[in-house]
Amino acid sequence: MVQKYGAVINDLVMVHHDRQPAFYARINDIVPDVKRGWYQVELLLLTLPSQVMTMILEESHLGGEEFTMGGRPVRLELIPPKPPAGPETPPAGKGKVIPLVRKT
């Protein structure tokens, strides 16, 4: 599995086609290809209906380097995960209490 840099299994990526955002995908699996330095990357395309696609990519492509498919530029852009929530701090001072019951 590719772990040096770039996208890894379960990461969310935006796929750019012809230098335009095309669709989002989740990386389902990354396995070495028979060709050294290349990987079979299984993507779950987050489209309606969802589809599974396998691309054969170099490690640098998983890091965001542009490549071509059929002579057209393609790039995977990693969507960073949401940072973990820090400890919540109570608001300073007294807050205003708003009743949820309507007065009639």
N, CA, C and O atoms as a Tinker XYZ file with bonds, in Angstrom:
   416  protein
     1  N      0.843000   -1.179000    0.000000    73     2
     2  CA     0.000000    0.000000    0.000000    64     1     3
     3  C      0.890000    1.244000    0.000000    63     2     4     5
     4  O      1.964000    1.245000    0.601000    81     3
     5  N      0.445000    2.283000   -0.666000    73     3     6
     6  CA     1.187000    3.535000   -0.741000    64     5     7
     7  C      0.972000    4.304000    0.559000    63     6     8     9
     8  O     -0.169000    4.521000    0.965000    81     7
     9  N      2.060000    4.720000    1.219000    73     7    10
    10  CA     1.921000    5.461000    2.464000    64     9    11
    11  C      2.914000    6.616000    2.562000    63    10    12    13
    12  O      2.865000    7.371000    3.532000    81    11
    13  N      3.810000    6.779000    1.594000    73    11    14
    14  CA     4.854000    7.798000    1.707000    64    13    15
    15  C      4.254000    9.199000    1.735000    63    14    16    17
    16  O      4.615000   10.000000    2.597000    81    15
    17  N      3.366000    9.504000    0.832000    73    15    18
    18  CA     2.714000   10.809000    0.807000    64    17    19
    19  C      1.516000   10.717000   -0.105000    63    18    20    21
    20  O      1.382000    9.777000   -0.888000    81    19
    21  N      0.648000   11.699000    0.004000    73    19    22
    22  CA    -0.519000   11.728000   -0.869000    64    21    23
    23  C     -1.684000   10.963000   -0.288000    63    22    24    25
    24  O     -1.730000   10.667000    0.906000    81    23
    25  N     -2.619000   10.653000   -1.156000    73    23    26
    26  CA    -3.861000   10.015000   -0.747000    64    25    27
    27  C     -3.641000    8.546000   -0.404000    63    26    28    29
    28  O     -2.806000    7.875000   -1.010000    81    27
    29  N     -4.391000    8.060000    0.566000    73    27    30
    30  CA    -4.336000    6.660000    0.994000    64    29    31
    31  C     -5.761000    6.114000    1.056000    63    30    32    33
    32  O     -6.722000    6.842000    0.807000    81    31
    33  N     -5.891000    4.838000    1.389000    73    31    34
    34  CA    -7.199000    4.182000    1.450000    64    33    35
    35  C     -8.132000    4.955000    2.383000    63    34    36    37
    36  O     -7.728000    5.404000    3.456000    81    35
    37  N     -9.364000    5.099000    1.961000    73    35    38
    38  CA   -10.463000    5.796000    2.648000    64    37    39
    39  C    -10.377000    7.315000    2.559000    63    38    40    41
    40  O    -11.221000    8.005000    3.129000    81    39
    41  N     -9.395000    7.847000    1.869000    73    39    42
    42  CA    -9.326000    9.295000    1.677000    64    41    43
    43  C    -10.358000    9.731000    0.638000    63    42    44    45
    44  O    -10.724000    8.976000   -0.262000    81    43
    45  N    -10.807000   10.957000    0.793000    73    43    46
    46  CA   -11.722000   11.577000   -0.163000    64    45    47
    47  C    -10.894000   12.444000   -1.098000    63    46    48    49
    48  O    -10.060000   13.230000   -0.649000    81    47
    49  N    -11.126000   12.300000   -2.393000    73    47    50
    50  CA   -10.401000   13.101000   -3.379000    64    49    51
    51  C    -11.384000   13.748000   -4.340000    63    50    52    53
    52  O    -12.481000   13.239000   -4.569000    81    51
    53  N    -10.967000   14.890000   -4.904000    73    51    54
    54  CA   -11.714000   15.494000   -5.989000    64    53    55
    55  C    -10.927000   15.190000   -7.257000    63    54    56    57
    56  O     -9.726000   15.449000   -7.329000    81    55
    57  N    -11.600000   14.649000   -8.238000    73    55    58
    58  CA   -10.954000   14.314000   -9.504000    64    57    59
    59  C    -11.173000   15.470000  -10.470000    63    58    60    61
    60  O    -12.307000   15.856000  -10.757000    81    59
    61  N    -10.064000   16.015000  -10.966000    73    59    62
    62  CA   -10.113000   17.100000  -11.949000    64    61    63
    63  C     -9.885000   16.484000  -13.325000    63    62    64    65
    64  O     -8.964000   15.687000  -13.506000    81    63
    65  N    -10.710000   16.848000  -14.283000    73    63    66
    66  CA   -10.596000   16.356000  -15.655000    64    65    67
    67  C    -10.547000   17.579000  -16.563000    63    66    68    69
    68  O    -11.390000   18.468000  -16.448000    81    67
    69  N     -9.588000   17.629000  -17.445000    73    67    70
    70  CA    -9.381000   18.812000  -18.297000    64    69    71
    71  C     -9.224000   20.074000  -17.450000    63    70    72    73
    72  O     -9.705000   21.147000  -17.813000    81    71
    73  N     -8.540000   19.922000  -16.314000    73    71    74
    74  CA    -8.243000   21.013000  -15.380000    64    73    75
    75  C     -9.495000   21.649000  -14.766000    63    74    76    77
    76  O     -9.451000   22.791000  -14.308000    81    75
    77  N    -10.594000   20.918000  -14.758000    73    75    78
    78  CA   -11.842000   21.371000  -14.140000    64    77    79
    79  C    -12.291000   20.312000  -13.134000    63    78    80    81
    80  O    -12.166000   19.119000  -13.410000    81    79
    81  N    -12.815000   20.722000  -11.966000    73    79    82
    82  CA   -13.344000   19.730000  -11.026000    64    81    83
    83  C    -14.444000   18.912000  -11.702000    63    82    84    85
    84  O    -15.358000   19.469000  -12.310000    81    83
    85  N    -14.347000   17.579000  -11.589000    73    83    86
    86  CA   -15.309000   16.718000  -12.272000    64    85    87
    87  C    -16.213000   15.973000  -11.282000    63    86    88    89
    88  O    -17.435000   15.979000  -11.436000    81    87
    89  N    -15.617000   15.330000  -10.265000    73    87    90
    90  CA   -16.409000   14.571000   -9.298000    64    89    91
    91  C    -15.557000   14.239000   -8.083000    63    90    92    93
    92  O    -14.330000   14.334000   -8.113000    81    91
    93  N    -16.242000   13.847000   -7.012000    73    91    94
    94  CA   -15.578000   13.372000   -5.801000    64    93    95
    95  C    -15.503000   11.856000   -5.851000    63    94    96    97
    96  O    -16.325000   11.203000   -6.494000    81    95
    97  N    -14.509000   11.302000   -5.166000    73    95    98
    98  CA   -14.375000    9.852000   -5.076000    64    97    99
    99  C    -13.698000    9.495000   -3.760000    63    98   100   101
   100  O    -12.935000   10.283000   -3.201000    81    99
   101  N    -13.992000    8.288000   -3.276000    73    99   102
   102  CA   -13.306000    7.747000   -2.106000    64   101   103
   103  C    -12.372000    6.649000   -2.580000    63   102   104   105
   104  O    -12.745000    5.837000   -3.426000    81   103
   105  N    -11.167000    6.617000   -2.045000    73   103   106
   106  CA   -10.211000    5.573000   -2.414000    64   105   107
   107  C    -10.563000    4.323000   -1.614000    63   106   108   109
   108  O    -10.436000    4.303000   -0.389000    81   107
   109  N    -11.009000    3.279000   -2.319000    73   107   110
   110  CA   -11.390000    2.030000   -1.674000    64   109   111
   111  C    -10.200000    1.126000   -1.418000    63   110   112   113
   112  O    -10.128000    0.474000   -0.377000    81   111
   113  N     -9.257000    1.080000   -2.364000    73   111   114
   114  CA    -8.145000    0.138000   -2.246000    64   113   115
   115  C     -6.979000    0.616000   -3.091000    63   114   116   117
   116  O     -7.170000    1.272000   -4.115000    81   115
   117  N     -5.777000    0.286000   -2.659000    73   115   118
   118  CA    -4.565000    0.560000   -3.420000    64   117   119
   119  C     -3.712000   -0.694000   -3.346000    63   118   120   121
   120  O     -3.277000   -1.094000   -2.266000    81   119
   121  N     -3.474000   -1.313000   -4.496000    73   119   122
   122  CA    -2.639000   -2.520000   -4.544000    64   121   123
   123  C     -1.562000   -2.340000   -5.606000    63   122   124   125
   124  O     -1.793000   -1.678000   -6.618000    81   123
   125  N     -0.379000   -2.929000   -5.380000    73   123   126
   126  CA     0.686000   -2.813000   -6.383000    64   125   127
   127  C      0.267000   -3.428000   -7.714000    63   126   128   129
   128  O     -0.391000   -4.468000   -7.752000    81   127
   129  N      0.650000   -2.783000   -8.785000    73   127   130
   130  CA     0.406000   -3.294000  -10.131000    64   129   131
   131  C      1.576000   -4.194000  -10.503000    63   130   132   133
   132  O      2.588000   -4.213000   -9.803000    81   131
   133  N      1.450000   -4.939000  -11.599000    73   131   134
   134  CA     2.548000   -5.795000  -12.047000    64   133   135
   135  C      3.745000   -4.945000  -12.487000    63   134   136   137
   136  O      4.885000   -5.407000  -12.441000    81   135
   137  N      3.490000   -3.722000  -12.906000    73   135   138
   138  CA     4.556000   -2.808000  -13.319000    64   137   139
   139  C      5.103000   -2.104000  -12.072000    63   138   140   141
   140  O      4.353000   -1.441000  -11.355000    81   139
   141  N      6.390000   -2.244000  -11.818000    73   139   142
   142  CA     7.025000   -1.689000  -10.628000    64   141   143
   143  C      6.803000   -0.177000  -10.527000    63   142   144   145
   144  O      6.975000    0.557000  -11.501000    81   143
   145  N      6.416000    0.276000   -9.318000    73   143   146
   146  CA     6.206000    1.699000   -9.075000    64   145   147
   147  C      4.813000    2.188000   -9.425000    63   146   148   149
   148  O      4.513000    3.370000   -9.254000    81   147
   149  N      3.965000    1.308000   -9.908000    73   147   150
   150  CA     2.597000    1.668000  -10.278000    64   149   151
   151  C      1.628000    0.930000   -9.364000    63   150   152   153
   152  O      1.956000   -0.123000   -8.818000    81   151
   153  N      0.430000    1.490000   -9.200000    73   151   154
   154  CA    -0.563000    0.936000   -8.286000    64   153   155
   155  C     -1.937000    0.921000   -8.947000    63   154   156   157
   156  O     -2.284000    1.816000   -9.717000    81   155
   157  N     -2.708000   -0.115000   -8.631000    73   155   158
   158  CA    -4.110000   -0.168000   -9.041000    64   157   159
   159  C     -4.912000    0.500000   -7.932000    63   158   160   161
   160  O     -4.967000    0.002000   -6.807000    81   159
   161  N     -5.525000    1.614000   -8.253000    73   159   162
   162  CA    -6.262000    2.415000   -7.274000    64   161   163
   163  C     -7.747000    2.282000   -7.575000    63   162   164   165
   164  O     -8.228000    2.721000   -8.620000    81   163
   165  N     -8.466000    1.668000   -6.640000    73   163   166
   166  CA    -9.914000    1.512000   -6.802000    64   165   167
   167  C    -10.610000    2.707000   -6.183000    63   166   168   169
   168  O    -10.411000    3.012000   -5.007000    81   167
   169  N    -11.421000    3.379000   -6.972000    73   167   170
   170  CA   -12.152000    4.566000   -6.536000    64   169   171
   171  C    -13.645000    4.283000   -6.522000    63   170   172   173
   172  O    -14.177000    3.676000   -7.452000    81   171
   173  N    -14.316000    4.720000   -5.473000    73   171   174
   174  CA   -15.773000    4.729000   -5.436000    64   173   175
   175  C    -16.187000    6.121000   -5.840000    63   174   176   177
   176  O    -15.996000    7.070000   -5.080000    81   175
   177  N    -16.753000    6.261000   -7.032000    73   175   178
   178  CA   -17.171000    7.574000   -7.528000    64   177   179
   179  C    -18.443000    7.982000   -6.796000    63   178   180   181
   180  O    -19.424000    7.240000   -6.778000    81   179
   181  N    -18.418000    9.158000   -6.198000    73   179   182
   182  CA   -19.562000    9.651000   -5.440000    64   181   183
   183  C    -20.494000   10.406000   -6.383000    63   182   184   185
   184  O    -20.652000   11.624000   -6.306000    81   183
   185  N    -21.093000    9.639000   -7.262000    73   183   186
   186  CA   -22.035000   10.142000   -8.254000    64   185   187
   187  C    -23.351000    9.405000   -8.060000    63   186   188   189
   188  O    -23.431000    8.481000   -7.251000    81   187
   189  N    -24.363000    9.798000   -8.780000    73   187   190
   190  CA   -25.649000    9.093000   -8.737000    64   189   191
   191  C    -25.902000    8.464000  -10.087000    63   190   192   193
   192  O    -26.066000    9.201000  -11.059000    81   191
   193  N    -25.943000    7.168000  -10.209000    73   191   194
   194  CA   -25.628000    6.196000   -9.165000    64   193   195
   195  C    -24.119000    6.114000   -8.953000    63   194   196   197
   196  O    -23.338000    6.469000   -9.836000    81   195
   197  N    -23.717000    5.639000   -7.768000    73   195   198
   198  CA   -22.283000    5.508000   -7.489000    64   197   199
   199  C    -21.709000    4.415000   -8.384000    63   198   200   201
   200  O    -22.408000    3.482000   -8.779000    81   199
   201  N    -20.414000    4.554000   -8.695000    73   199   202
   202  CA   -19.733000    3.598000   -9.567000    64   201   203
   203  C    -18.368000    3.303000   -8.981000    63   202   204   205
   204  O    -17.829000    4.098000   -8.211000    81   203
   205  N    -17.810000    2.163000   -9.345000    73   203   206
   206  CA   -16.458000    1.815000   -8.936000    64   205   207
   207  C    -15.579000    1.861000  -10.174000    63   206   208   209
   208  O    -15.937000    1.336000  -11.228000    81   207
   209  N    -14.411000    2.501000  -10.029000    73   207   210
   210  CA   -13.481000    2.656000  -11.144000    64   209   211
   211  C    -12.082000    2.306000  -10.634000    63   210   212   213
   212  O    -11.737000    2.631000   -9.499000    81   211
   213  N    -11.284000    1.649000  -11.463000    73   211   214
   214  CA    -9.902000    1.367000  -11.116000    64   213   215
   215  C     -8.988000    2.110000  -12.063000    63   214   216   217
   216  O     -9.116000    1.999000  -13.282000    81   215
   217  N     -8.047000    2.883000  -11.486000    73   215   218
   218  CA    -7.042000    3.592000  -12.265000    64   217   219
   219  C     -5.681000    2.999000  -11.917000    63   218   220   221
   220  O     -5.444000    2.623000  -10.769000    81   219
   221  N     -4.805000    2.913000  -12.877000    73   219   222
   222  CA    -3.434000    2.477000  -12.626000    64   221   223
   223  C     -2.575000    3.732000  -12.606000    63   222   224   225
   224  O     -2.395000    4.402000  -13.623000    81   223
   225  N     -2.039000    4.038000  -11.404000    73   223   226
   226  CA    -1.357000    5.313000  -11.170000    64   225   227
   227  C      0.004000    5.103000  -10.527000    63   226   228   229
   228  O      0.259000    4.088000   -9.880000    81   227
   229  N      0.874000    6.094000  -10.722000    73   227   230
   230  CA     2.138000    6.134000   -9.993000    64   229   231
   231  C      1.891000    6.800000   -8.646000    63   230   232   233
   232  O      0.877000    7.468000   -8.450000    81   231
   233  N      2.823000    6.613000   -7.727000    73   231   234
   234  CA     2.678000    7.192000   -6.399000    64   233   235
   235  C      2.563000    8.710000   -6.458000    63   234   236   237
   236  O      1.813000    9.301000   -5.680000    81   235
   237  N      3.289000    9.348000   -7.362000    73   235   238
   238  CA     3.234000   10.811000   -7.468000    64   237   239
   239  C      1.842000   11.299000   -7.866000    63   238   240   241
   240  O      1.443000   12.405000   -7.502000    81   239
   241  N      1.108000   10.479000   -8.609000    73   239   242
   242  CA    -0.252000   10.862000   -8.997000    64   241   243
   243  C     -1.160000   10.922000   -7.776000    63   242   244   245
   244  O     -2.064000   11.756000   -7.710000    81   243
   245  N     -0.921000   10.034000   -6.802000    73   243   246
   246  CA    -1.703000   10.062000   -5.570000    64   245   247
   247  C     -1.358000   11.286000   -4.731000    63   246   248   249
   248  O     -2.128000   11.681000   -3.855000    81   247
   249  N     -0.206000   11.882000   -4.996000    73   247   250
   250  CA     0.205000   13.090000   -4.304000    64   249   251
   251  C     -0.281000   14.357000   -4.974000    63   250   252   253
   252  O      0.029000   15.453000   -4.507000    81   251
   253  N     -1.033000   14.240000   -6.054000    73   251   254
   254  CA    -1.608000   15.412000   -6.696000    64   253   255
   255  C     -0.962000   15.808000   -8.013000    63   254   256   257
   256  O     -1.365000   16.797000   -8.625000    81   255
   257  N      0.043000   15.045000   -8.462000    73   255   258
   258  CA     0.677000   15.375000   -9.735000    64   257   259
   259  C     -0.280000   15.077000  -10.889000    63   258   260   261
   260  O     -0.975000   14.061000  -10.892000    81   259
   261  N     -0.301000   15.974000  -11.855000    73   259   262
   262  CA    -1.176000   15.818000  -13.013000    64   261   263
   263  C     -0.660000   14.701000  -13.926000    63   262   264   265
   264  O      0.547000   14.532000  -14.100000    81   263
   265  N     -1.589000   13.951000  -14.497000    73   263   266
   266  CA    -1.268000   12.913000  -15.473000    64   265   267
   267  C     -2.299000   12.993000  -16.587000    63   266   268   269
   268  O     -3.240000   13.782000  -16.509000    81   267
   269  N     -2.128000   12.187000  -17.617000    73   267   270
   270  CA    -3.094000   12.221000  -18.720000    64   269   271
   271  C     -3.751000   10.863000  -18.889000    63   270   272   273
   272  O     -3.146000    9.820000  -18.640000    81   271
   273  N     -4.999000   10.905000  -19.318000    73   271   274
   274  CA    -5.753000    9.705000  -19.693000    64   273   275
   275  C     -6.379000   10.023000  -21.039000    63   274   276   277
   276  O     -7.201000   10.932000  -21.153000    81   275
   277  N     -5.985000    9.269000  -22.059000    73   275   278
   278  CA    -6.494000    9.547000  -23.396000    64   277   279
   279  C     -6.064000   10.914000  -23.894000    63   278   280   281
   280  O     -6.770000   11.535000  -24.688000    81   279
   281  N     -4.907000   11.392000  -23.436000    73   279   282
   282  CA    -4.405000   12.690000  -23.859000    64   281   283
   283  C     -5.020000   13.874000  -23.141000    63   282   284   285
   284  O     -4.719000   15.020000  -23.474000    81   283
   285  N     -5.884000   13.619000  -22.151000    73   283   286
   286  CA    -6.542000   14.699000  -21.418000    64   285   287
   287  C     -6.010000   14.751000  -19.984000    63   286   288   289
   288  O     -5.860000   13.710000  -19.345000    81   287
   289  N     -5.721000   15.959000  -19.471000    73   287   290
   290  CA    -5.148000   16.063000  -18.131000    64   289   291
   291  C     -6.133000   15.662000  -17.033000    63   290   292   293
   292  O     -7.311000   16.020000  -17.060000    81   291
   293  N     -5.608000   14.907000  -16.068000    73   291   294
   294  CA    -6.381000   14.444000  -14.915000    64   293   295
   295  C     -5.517000   14.672000  -13.677000    63   294   296   297
   296  O     -4.293000   14.553000  -13.732000    81   295
   297  N     -6.168000   15.002000  -12.560000    73   295   298
   298  CA    -5.445000   15.200000  -11.309000    64   297   299
   299  C     -6.348000   14.818000  -10.153000    63   298   300   301
   300  O     -7.548000   15.092000  -10.177000    81   299
   301  N     -5.763000   14.174000   -9.125000    73   299   302
   302  CA    -6.484000   13.859000   -7.897000    64   301   303
   303  C     -6.087000   14.876000   -6.841000    63   302   304   305
   304  O     -4.903000   15.047000   -6.554000    81   303
   305  N     -7.070000   15.552000   -6.264000    73   303   306
   306  CA    -6.829000   16.530000   -5.205000    64   305   307
   307  C     -7.361000   15.977000   -3.893000    63   306   308   309
   308  O     -8.558000   15.717000   -3.764000    81   307
   309  N     -6.482000   15.798000   -2.926000    73   307   310
   310  CA    -6.880000   15.274000   -1.626000    64   309   311
   311  C     -7.761000   16.291000   -0.899000    63   310   312   313
   312  O     -7.413000   17.467000   -0.797000    81   311
   313  N     -8.894000   15.828000   -0.402000    73   311   314
   314  CA    -9.772000   16.655000    0.420000    64   313   315
   315  C     -9.382000   16.361000    1.866000    63   314   316   317
   316  O     -9.592000   15.246000    2.343000    81   315
   317  N     -8.815000   17.347000    2.573000    73   315   318
   318  CA    -8.331000   17.063000    3.928000    64   317   319
   319  C     -9.478000   16.704000    4.863000    63   318   320   321
   320  O    -10.573000   17.258000    4.757000    81   319
   321  N     -9.217000   15.764000    5.788000    73   319   322
   322  CA   -10.275000   15.414000    6.744000    64   321   323
   323  C    -10.526000   16.561000    7.712000    63   322   324   325
   324  O     -9.667000   17.416000    7.927000    81   323
   325  N    -11.711000   16.557000    8.285000    73   323   326
   326  CA   -12.070000   17.577000    9.263000    64   325   327
   327  C    -11.162000   17.418000   10.474000    63   326   328   329
   328  O    -11.003000   16.306000   10.978000    81   327
   329  N    -10.560000   18.513000   10.956000    73   327   330
   330  CA    -9.683000   18.392000   12.121000    64   329   331
   331  C    -10.474000   17.948000   13.343000    63   330   332   333
   332  O    -11.644000   18.301000   13.490000    81   331
   333  N     -9.837000   17.172000   14.223000    73   331   334
   334  CA   -10.562000   16.727000   15.421000    64   333   335
   335  C    -10.971000   17.925000   16.273000    63   334   336   337
   336  O    -10.249000   18.917000   16.374000    81   335
   337  N    -12.134000   17.807000   16.874000    73   335   338
   338  CA   -12.650000   18.892000   17.710000    64   337   339
   339  C    -11.818000   18.993000   18.975000    63   338   340   341
   340  O    -11.504000   17.985000   19.609000    81   339
   341  N    -11.471000   20.199000   19.328000    73   339   342
   342  CA   -10.717000   20.432000   20.554000    64   341   343
   343  C    -11.664000   20.478000   21.735000    63   342   344   345
   344  O    -12.881000   20.384000   21.572000    81   343
   345  N    -11.102000   20.621000   22.924000    73   343   346
   346  CA   -11.980000   20.710000   24.098000    64   345   347
   347  C    -12.820000   21.983000   24.021000    63   346   348   349
   348  O    -12.326000   23.064000   23.702000    81   347
   349  N    -14.085000   21.817000   24.320000    73   347   350
   350  CA   -14.984000   22.973000   24.255000    64   349   351
   351  C    -14.784000   23.855000   25.477000    63   350   352   353
   352  O    -14.678000   23.375000   26.605000    81   351
   353  N    -14.737000   25.125000   25.229000    73   351   354
   354  CA   -14.616000   26.068000   26.340000    64   353   355
   355  C    -15.942000   26.798000   26.481000    63   354   356   357
   356  O    -16.540000   27.215000   25.489000    81   355
   357  N    -16.395000   26.948000   27.712000    73   355   358
   358  CA   -17.675000   27.660000   27.893000    64   357   359
   359  C    -17.510000   29.121000   27.516000    63   358   360   361
   360  O    -16.438000   29.696000   27.700000    81   359
   361  N    -18.578000   29.729000   26.983000    73   359   362
   362  CA   -18.481000   31.136000   26.604000    64   361   363
   363  C    -18.230000   32.005000   27.832000    63   362   364   365
   364  O    -18.731000   31.732000   28.922000    81   363
   365  N    -17.449000   33.050000   27.630000    73   363   366
   366  CA   -17.129000   33.961000   28.727000    64   365   367
   367  C    -18.351000   34.812000   29.070000    63   366   368   369
   368  O    -19.089000   35.236000   28.180000    81   367
   369  N    -18.553000   35.053000   30.330000    73   367   370
   370  CA   -19.670000   35.897000   30.757000    64   369   371
   371  C    -20.972000   35.130000   30.764000    63   370   372   373
   372  O    -21.016000   33.942000   30.446000    81   371
   373  N    -22.024000   35.820000   31.128000    73   371   374
   374  CA   -23.342000   35.185000   31.168000    64   373   375
   375  C    -24.018000   35.324000   29.821000    63   374   376   377
   376  O    -23.976000   36.377000   29.184000    81   375
   377  N    -24.642000   34.235000   29.405000    73   375   378
   378  CA   -25.375000   34.261000   28.157000    64   377   379
   379  C    -26.838000   34.548000   28.375000    63   378   380   381
   380  O    -27.337000   34.429000   29.494000    81   379
   381  N    -27.523000   34.919000   27.336000    73   379   382
   382  CA   -28.944000   35.215000   27.427000    64   381   383
   383  C    -29.713000   33.912000   27.202000    63   382   384   385
   384  O    -29.427000   33.174000   26.258000    81   383
   385  N    -30.678000   33.634000   28.062000    73   383   386
   386  CA   -31.506000   32.443000   27.928000    64   385   387
   387  C    -32.724000   32.786000   27.115000    63   386   388   389
   388  O    -33.444000   33.733000   27.434000    81   387
   389  N    -32.964000   32.025000   26.066000    73   387   390
   390  CA   -34.113000   32.249000   25.210000    64   389   391
   391  C    -35.089000   31.103000   25.428000    63   390   392   393
   392  O    -34.750000   29.956000   25.135000    81   391
   393  N    -36.281000   31.372000   25.927000    73   391   394
   394  CA   -37.258000   30.303000   26.172000    64   393   395
   395  C    -37.756000   29.729000   24.855000    63   394   396   397
   396  O    -37.947000   30.453000   23.878000    81   395
   397  N    -37.963000   28.414000   24.845000    73   395   398
   398  CA   -38.463000   27.746000   23.655000    64   397   399
   399  C    -39.973000   27.618000   23.633000    63   398   400   401
   400  O    -40.540000   27.131000   22.655000    81   399
   401  N    -40.627000   28.045000   24.694000    73   399   402
   402  CA   -42.083000   27.992000   24.774000    64   401   403
   403  C    -42.636000   29.320000   24.306000    63   402   404   405
   404  O    -42.200000   30.376000   24.766000    81   403
   405  N    -43.597000   29.276000   23.389000    73   403   406
   406  CA   -44.186000   30.499000   22.866000    64   405   407
   407  C    -45.286000   31.007000   23.810000    63   406   408   409
   408  O    -46.128000   30.238000   24.275000    81   407
   409  N    -45.260000   32.294000   24.074000    73   407   410
   410  CA   -46.301000   32.886000   24.908000    64   409   411
   411  C    -47.470000   33.274000   24.014000    63   410   412   413
   412  O    -47.292000   33.939000   22.993000    81   411
   413  N    -48.665000   32.853000   24.409000    73   411   414
   414  CA   -49.844000   33.171000   23.581000    64   413   415
   415  C    -50.756000   34.145000   24.266000    63   414   416
   416  O    -51.790000   34.518000   23.711000    81   415
